Amino acid sequence: MDRILARAADTAPSNDGKRKQMSLTRTVYLRLRDEILTCKLAPGLEISEAELAQQFDVSKTPVREALAQLRQEGLVRTFPRRGYQISPITFGDMNELFDLRTILEAGAAELACEQITDDMLVELRELAVVAYEKEETQTIANFIAANRRFHMAIAAASGNSRLVNILARQIDELERFFYIGAQMRDVNSETNTDHLEIVDALARRDRKAARDLMIRHNDLTRQGLFQSLAMSRQAGTISL
């Protein structure tokens, strides 16, 4: 019996091996996710496990596991015998996401008026004025990250953890639209102005103003992104 158990232990994967596999999967997942959200992997692009394994210098297993996670998030699609495709983006997708986001954020802004602290307001004012240069990829990334932190901070101030979790998913799905939009149009002034007005309403604890300003901000952002997507399609940058 001891010999049988010893042989079984020898053939079982070690904890170190499992940890290494999980680490590889996580690394591939994060890199792929970043390249999808920043549109380095273009919407609609077809990809394969073999190509990605070669690109990341890993076996197919961590690639397959990473793609399974991205599929659950709606960022990739699978096709039998063809492989994978980066999920396309459409005007319809954007409309649905903004419809839900507006409902969530309008409520979050109202709730935040009751609980937001002075320290949170200081942080929001700093995030509200982050700007970017259209030709500089890193400044666009910084701008989009600050925009995410701004909106998620207001959601967190609502005190509703379920709202926070749902909104985080919506913002993730919209990130590709934001990258395209920032590359096509300079939205620094309008975004900064909207954000500062929202912060002022939160500071006054004015629930109605905070709600109305958040709705207006999302509506204007949606309209601007429609223009950017149309410009990008016309320029042949993306296909919709």
N, C-alpha and C positions, 0 to 999 in steps of 0.2 A: 504493500500500500504506500509506504513512504517513497519508493522509487517512482510509482505512478504519479504521486503528487508532485514530486520533484520535476518529472518530465513535463507535467502540465504547466508548472510555474515557468519552466524554461521557454515553452512555446507561447505563453500568454504575453500580450504586449505590455511593456513596462510602463510604469507611471510616467517616466521621463519621456518615453515615446509618445504617449497620449498627449502630454503637455506640449511637446514639440509640434504635433499634428494640429492641435487646437491653436497654437500660436501662428502657424503658417496659414491656417484658414482665416484667422482674424486679420492677419496682415494683408492677404489677398483681398479679403472682403472690403477692408477700409480703403485700399488703393483703388479697387474697382468702383466702389461707391463714390469716391471723390472724383474720379474721372468721368463718371456718369453725370453727377450733379453739376459739374463745371462744364459739361458738354465737350470735354476732350474726346470722349466716346460719344459720337453724335447720335441723337435720337433716330431710331430706325436702323442703325448699323447692325449687321449680322456678325456674330463672333462665335468662336468654337473653343471647347475645352483645350484642345491641342495647342492652338495659337496662344492662348492665355498662359498655359503651363510653360510654354517656351519663353514667352515674354517675361514671366516672373521667375523663371528658372526653378520651378517646383514640379512635382508630379501632378497628375490630373485630379487626384483626390481632394486636396485643399481647394482647387479651382471649382470642382463640382459642388463642394459644400458651400463655398462662398456664393456661387451663383444661385444655389437653392435659397439662401437667405435673401438675396436681392430679389429673387422671384416673389418671395412672400411679401416684400415691401412694394411690389409693383414696378420695380425699376428694370427688370428684364422679363422677357417672355421666352418660352420654350416651344420648339417645333420638332416633331418626330422626324428623325433621320436628317434634319437640317442643322440642328444645334440651337443657338440662342440668338435673340435679337434685343438690342437696347430698346426699351419701350418707347414707341413714338409719342410725340406730344401733339395735342390738337387744341383748337379753340374751344371745343366742347369740354375737354378735360379742364382747361383753365377756368372756364365759367363755373363748372361744378365745384372746383376747389375754392374759388373766391366766394361763391354763395355760402358754403359751409364756414369758411374762415370768417366772413363778415358776421355771421350769426354768433360764432364763438367769441370773437374779439369785442363785439359790441357789449355782450354780457360781461366779459372780463373787465372791460374798462369801467363799467358801472360798479362792479363788485370791488375793484381795486380802489375806488374813491374812499371806501370805508376803512381800508387796511394799509394803504401804502404809507411808507415812512419817509422821513426827510432824507435819510441816506439813500433810499431807493430813488427818490426824485433827483438827487444829485447825480447818481449814476445814469439815469435816463437822459438828463440834459447833456451829459458827455457823449452818450451814444447817439443822440439826436443830430449832432453836427458832424459826424464822420462823413467824409467825402471821398471821391475817387476820380481817377483819370481814365477816360474810355480806352486809351491805348495801353494802359498799364494793368496787366492781369492781376498782379498782387494787390493793387489798390482796390480793384473790383472785389476781390476775395475778402479784403478787410471790410469793405463797405457792406457786403452781403452778410458777413458774420456779425457786424454791429447791428444791422437791421434785424437779424434774427434775435440777438440778445435783447434788443429794445422791446420787441413784441412779446418775447417769452417772459421778460421781467414783469411786464404788465399782467400777463396771464398768471404768473406766480403770485403776484400781489393780490389776486382775486381770492387766494386761499383755497381754490378748488383744484385738487390734484388730478381729477379725471379730465377736467377741462384742459389742463396743462398738457396731459399726455396726448389727447386727441389733437390739440392745436399743433403740437410738435410734429406730428405726422403730416398734417396739411402743409406746414411750412417746408418740410423736407421735400414734399412732392412738387411744390412751387419753385424750388430753388433753381431748377434748370431754366424756367421762364425768366427768373430774375437775372441770371447770367446773360442770357440773350438780350434782355431789355437793356441792361447796363452797357453792353457793348454797342448797342445801336443808338441810344439816346442818353444825353446828360440829364439825369433826374436829381442832381444834388440839391438844387435850390428848392424844388417843390417838395422833395422828401423831407429835407431839414425843416422847412417851414411847417409842414403838416405835423411832424413829430413834436416840435416845440409847442405848437398849439395844444396838442393832446396832453403834454406834460403840464402846461399851465392849467388846463381844466382839472387834471388830477390833483394838482396842488391846491386848487380852490375847493376841492371835494364836490365838484359840480357834476353829478351823475349824468344829467341829461346832456350837457355839453360834451363830456367825455365820450358818451355813447355816439352822439351825432357826429363828432369830429372823427371818430374811428371809422364809422360807416362811410363818411365822405372820403377819408384817406384811402380806404380799400377800393372804393368806386373809381377814384382818380387813378390809382395804381393799376387797376384792371384795364381802364381805358388806354393808359400809356403802354401797357404791355401788348394790347391788341395792335397798336400802331407799330411797336417794335417787331412783333412777329410778322406783321404784314411786310414791313421793310426788309426783314431778314429773308422771308420767302422770295420776295421780288429780287433780292440780290443773289439768291441761290445758296445762301448760307445754310438754310435748313429746308426740309420738305415737310409740308403739313397736309 
